[in-house]
Amino acid sequence: MKGVLGVIGIALGTSVAALGIVVLLAGVVKHDDRLLRRGRWFLFGVLGAAVIAVGAMEWALLTHDFSLRYVADNNARATPMLFTITGLWAALEGSILLWALILGGYLSFVAYKFRKRATDPLVAWAEITGLVVALFFFALMLGPANPFKAVSGTIPIDGQGPNPLLQNNPIMAFHPPMLYLGYVGMTVPFMFAIAGLVTGRFGEGWLTETRRSTLIAWGFLTAGIALGAWWSYEVLGWGGYWAWDPVENASLLPWLTATAFIHSVIVQERRGMLRVWNLSLVVATFCLTILGTFLTRSGIVNSVHAFSTSDIGPWLLAFLGVCCVVGVGLIAWRGDQLRAPGRIDSPVSREAAFLANNLLFAGFAFVVLLGTCFPLVAEAFQGKQLSVGGPYFDRMTTPIGLALLFLMAVAPALPWRATSGEVVRSRLLVPAWFGGLCIVLALLIGARGLFPVAAFGLAGFAFGGIFRQFWVGARARRKVTGEAFPVAWFRIIRGNPRLYGGLIVHAGVVLLAVGLAASQSYGERHELRLSRNQSAVVAGYKVTYLGRDQITTDQKTVIDARVRLQRGSTDYGVFKPSISSFPNSSEGVGTPSVHTGLFQDVYLTVVSSPQASKTVTIAVAVNPMMLWLWSGAVLMGLGTVIALTPRSRRVLGRDPVERPAAGAPPDPDGGEDAVVGPADVAVAGEEVPV
């Protein structure tokens, strides 16, 4: 019953997508508005079909219907409710179902948002492109990735349960869906980019239609990556959060190109430049999401993040090739018409800084792509297994990251077109002093090494520039209204959320950079073999082993090592790093226990289980500034939400805030001291990107 219902949903989705393509193509060719209006309803049909299929799978998981192979392989009667529900994306077939559901949601959003423009050829071609993508994924589920295959032979009484790593922490309930919301969301700008190229309407209009959807997808992808790093830190027990694993890199690649696009799209909106570049970034971002799915779900790479193998790889590679050929071919076809009317007037200008920013992001993406894919290509053609590890990525990406921090401070302070050296000096003097002060402070507290000290200094430089932007905007408003600075800051954010949300995201990146530099450069790790009630001192912390506890449930057996952590007269309490054993797994899964402080974490893991003897081996890692890293990720999310909020607009004349100061001239270059509109007195240049 459930399997039949699921197959009906998948078949319905395939049919709806195919029929929608035919109807919309006929409407475009015949210029038939009636067909175009009817065609958009097929996008809602895709969502309905996906809901039926996903509902059938969740029904099967919740009722433990082990007649379905997917349920038998990824569920068990002892699996807790949360991980039973999340079993939907525990393996390949279910994750494709999740992809189809989210894609249906995005397509329905497009159909609803543009319901009054259903007869516009640009919208019609965008809808056709989205339906082609949907058709591919539904076809996958009808073929090699069918989640509703029945068990061959005798139906098992119980299932194997999810991979132990997927049922040992609640983060897995949120990390994959966030990543997929980001991955699949990149389909929307791709749809409109292809539509713009097909119709010849590749000016700035399609950018306006897709900017918010791109930012939403980017925000979800950022959250997914951050949650993945947190999961790695909290579950895997190795004390780190990013290992340049191929699957980790697969999520980073589209994030890098999408970030570049969000920056460079501002230049096209303002100056009409970088049209070819922006279209190329959109196509590249979508293609990299397909590549990421290939790396994650094809079984081609060995990774703690890749939880399934299949023969889906050739299908994904073929679709990736089609997308690349179509995107690049359309850009080449329209090449002469894509020539931008604007040009960079001076290397010391905001557009020049944004271009440099984009080149650095592109270089970063190329380095990561090369290190991730080169071993796979070498193995395919030469039969040799190669490994590209962390040292390569660290060596190649660190200088790029430092340059991006520098541009983060400089770019928002530069006017458009051109400026004088005196203006640049006046706007960057205070941030530069703040960056220098951070270097001195870092050296005084013991920081060593060129790259980490430079990171601290550039982070201070960037933060000083961000603070100056807020200060100038609040001061300008305060001169008009007499409001206190906290109130003025709040009001300028409401009046220009795109600018100030972007600055808050940048502040989050600064905190993230500080956390990365400190944790990767100054952390230390020791292994202690202790008997019961024996103590040892690590980095000033006294670690005492108190004994062990064992808890057995239907799902797993957990052995805790009780460890007391003290420093001087401060007792931080008893921590319980543990090892969990699952019935259908031969290897235990370690769970660390972490004391989090403002400036450092103490990370405790069990190396050898205390079950066999009265002694235990405990790994103690001291990781500096981890809280700064997680706080930076949270701040990036907050800034994204603010940037997406509507701008506050009041009726002119009803509030004295809306009246610019008498005699205050606008900055002709869009400089940061301009009055930007009747609803706000703020830092001008709202084009500062997220």
Summary of the structure (lengths in Angstrom):
residues: 690
radius of gyration: 27.3
end to end distance: 48.1
largest distance: 85.4
contacts: 2450
relative contact order: 0.08
helix: 62%
strand: 11%
